[in-house]
């Protein structure tokens, strides 16, 4: 089933607005392109962008669509 990326980003923006209204700390909400599902890559490589977004990426990088630690168009 195809994914509507604009809808996904809009939903991320909605979630961000809702969360920021209920918390004092800055929150980042992003979407990640998982690439191909069937792969020989290890867990570390497959989860790299997700882990990077949670642990290293600046909180200002929010409501974006990511793949391989880079913002991509949707």
C-alpha positions as CSV (number, residue, x, y, z in Angstrom):
1,X,0.0,0.0,0.0
2,X,1.5,3.4,-1.0
3,X,2.2,5.9,1.8
4,X,1.0,9.4,1.6
5,X,4.1,11.3,2.8
6,X,2.4,14.7,3.0
7,X,-0.3,13.1,5.3
8,X,2.5,11.6,7.4
9,X,4.3,15.0,7.8
10,X,1.0,16.7,8.6
11,X,0.3,14.2,11.2
12,X,3.8,14.7,12.7
13,X,3.1,18.5,12.8
14,X,-0.2,17.9,14.6
15,X,1.5,15.6,17.1
16,X,4.3,18.1,17.7
17,X,1.8,21.0,18.4
18,X,-0.2,18.8,20.7
19,X,2.9,17.6,22.7
20,X,4.5,21.1,22.9
21,X,1.3,22.5,24.4
22,X,1.4,20.0,27.2
23,X,5.1,20.0,28.0
24,X,7.8,22.5,28.9
25,X,10.8,20.9,27.2
26,X,11.4,21.1,23.4
27,X,10.2,18.0,21.5
28,X,11.1,16.9,18.0
29,X,8.7,14.8,15.9
30,X,10.0,13.3,12.7
31,X,9.3,10.6,10.1
32,X,11.9,8.2,8.8
33,X,12.0,6.4,5.5
34,X,12.9,2.8,6.3
35,X,14.1,2.0,2.7
36,X,13.7,-1.5,1.5
37,X,12.2,-4.0,4.0
38,X,14.0,-7.1,2.8
39,X,17.7,-6.4,3.4
40,X,21.0,-8.0,4.5
41,X,22.1,-5.0,6.5
42,X,22.6,-5.4,10.2
43,X,20.4,-4.0,12.9
44,X,22.9,-1.1,13.6
45,X,22.8,0.1,10.0
46,X,19.1,-0.3,9.7
47,X,18.4,1.7,12.9
48,X,21.1,4.3,12.4
49,X,18.9,7.2,11.5
50,X,16.3,6.5,14.1
51,X,19.0,6.3,16.9
52,X,20.8,9.4,15.6
53,X,17.5,11.4,15.6
54,X,16.8,10.4,19.2
55,X,20.3,10.8,20.6
56,X,22.3,13.4,18.5
57,X,20.2,15.4,16.1
58,X,19.3,19.0,17.2
59,X,15.8,19.4,18.5
60,X,15.3,22.2,16.0
61,X,15.3,19.4,13.3
62,X,11.7,18.6,13.6
63,X,8.7,17.8,11.4
64,X,10.9,16.5,8.6
65,X,11.2,13.3,6.6
66,X,14.6,11.5,7.0
67,X,16.7,8.8,5.3
68,X,20.3,8.1,6.0
69,X,20.6,11.1,8.4
70,X,19.5,13.5,5.6
71,X,16.2,15.3,5.1
72,X,14.5,14.0,1.9
73,X,11.6,15.3,0.0
74,X,8.2,13.5,0.2
